[in-house]
């Protein structure tokens, strides 16, 4: 993938922010797809490995984010999150590369001023909701509001 000068400058700025607030993340390529990959630990001390796919038209599209560890990741009853496919109540989009894809922003609520940091903060909140779901059985909808 060849990035424009503007995109390269944006990627550099994004990296400065991410490495400050999410030091466990690093750049990785999967084929020609640039990703940010790293670990997050919730308040319950659950560790999750995440992959944020940098959109080719960055910063104009919502980055896709998947959970790659634990694999398979399951709900409170042991059902794989990928089995939900798309689920509004679980705030999941259709899986990507065999991993559950987290809903962070509706495309209609995205704008180029949003950053990977904004996305990763939403992912962290989503992970806390998942831990809550695993403890209580409530769908993630119980903890997370939908964007209006």
C-alpha positions in Angstrom: 0.0 0.0 0.0 1.3 3.4 -1.0 0.2 6.2 1.3 0.0 9.8 0.2 2.1 12.4 2.0 -1.0 13.6 3.8 -1.8 10.1 4.9 1.7 9.4 6.0 1.7 12.6 8.1 -1.6 11.5 9.6 -0.2 8.0 10.3 2.7 9.5 12.1 0.4 11.7 14.2 -1.8 8.7 15.0 1.2 6.7 16.1 2.4 9.4 18.5 -1.0 9.4 20.2 -1.4 5.6 20.2 2.1 4.9 21.6 1.5 7.3 24.4 -1.9 5.9 25.6 -1.7 2.3 24.3 2.0 1.4 24.5 1.3 -2.3 23.9 0.3 -1.6 20.3 2.6 -1.9 17.2 2.3 -1.6 13.5 2.0 -4.9 11.6 1.3 -5.8 8.0 -1.0 -8.6 7.0 -0.3 -8.9 3.3 -0.6 -5.4 2.1 -3.0 -4.4 4.9 -1.5 -2.1 7.6 -2.8 -2.8 11.1 -2.3 -1.7 14.6 -2.1 -4.7 16.9 -1.8 -4.9 20.6 -3.1 -5.9 24.0 -5.7 -4.4 26.3 -6.4 -5.5 29.9 -9.8 -4.8 31.4 -10.5 -3.9 35.0 -11.2 -7.6 35.6 -7.7 -8.3 34.4 -8.9 -10.1 31.3 -6.4 -9.8 28.5 -7.5 -9.3 24.9 -5.4 -9.0 21.8 -6.9 -6.6 19.2 -6.2 -5.7 15.6 -7.2 -2.3 14.1 -7.2 -2.4 10.3 -6.1 1.0 8.8 -8.5 1.9 6.0 -7.0 2.4 2.6 -8.8 5.8 2.4 -7.7 6.7 6.0 -8.9 9.0 7.6 -12.2 8.9 5.7 -13.5 5.6 6.9 -14.1 3.9 10.2 -11.2 1.5 11.0 -12.3 -2.1 11.5 -11.3 -3.7 14.8 -11.3 -7.4 15.7 -10.5 -9.5 18.8 -7.8 -12.1 17.9 -7.2 -13.4 21.5 -8.6 -15.3 23.2 -9.6 -17.5 20.3 -12.3 -18.4 20.0 -13.7 -15.7 22.2 -17.1 -16.6 23.7 -20.1 -15.1 25.4 -21.3 -15.9 28.9 -22.7 -19.3 27.8 -19.7 -20.4 25.8 -21.1 -19.4 22.3 -18.4 -18.0 20.0 -18.9 -14.3 19.3 -18.3 -15.0 15.6 -21.5 -17.1 15.7 -23.5 -14.0 16.3 -22.4 -12.7 12.9 -24.0 -9.2 13.0 -25.7 -8.4 16.3 -27.1 -5.1 17.4 -27.6 -6.3 21.0 -24.0 -7.5 21.3 -22.6 -4.5 19.3 -20.9 -6.8 16.8 -20.5 -6.5 13.1 -20.0 -9.4 10.7 -16.7 -11.2 11.5 -13.5 -10.3 9.6 -10.7 -12.9 8.9 -12.5 -15.3 11.2 -12.5 -12.9 14.2 -15.4 -11.0 15.9 -15.6 -7.4 14.7 -16.5 -4.8 17.2 -18.9 -2.0 16.4 -17.2 1.3 17.3 -18.7 4.0 15.1 -21.5 4.0 12.6 -20.1 5.2 9.3 -22.6 8.1 9.5 -21.1 9.2 12.8 -17.5 9.0 11.5 -15.5 12.0 10.4 -11.9 12.5 9.4 -11.1 14.3 12.7 -11.7 11.1 14.7 -8.5 9.2 15.5 -7.4 5.7 16.2 -7.2 6.7 19.9 -11.0 7.5 19.8 -11.6 4.1 18.3 -9.4 2.3 20.8 -11.1 4.1 23.7 -14.5 2.8 22.4 -13.0 -0.7 22.1 -11.8 -0.5 25.7 -15.3 0.4 26.8 -16.7 -2.4 24.7 -14.3 -4.9 26.4 -15.5 -3.7 29.8 -19.1 -4.3 28.7 -18.1 -7.8 27.5 -16.6 -8.6 30.9 -19.9 -7.3 32.4 -21.9 -9.6 30.1 -19.8 -12.6 31.1 -20.5 -11.9 34.8 -24.2 -11.0 34.5 -25.5 -12.5 31.3 -26.9 -9.1 30.1 -26.3 -8.4 26.5 -23.8 -5.6 25.7 -26.8 -3.5 24.9 -27.4 -3.3 28.7 -24.1 -1.5 29.1 -23.7 0.4 25.8 -26.0 2.8 24.2 -26.5 2.9 20.4 -25.5 6.0 18.5 -28.4 8.1 17.5 
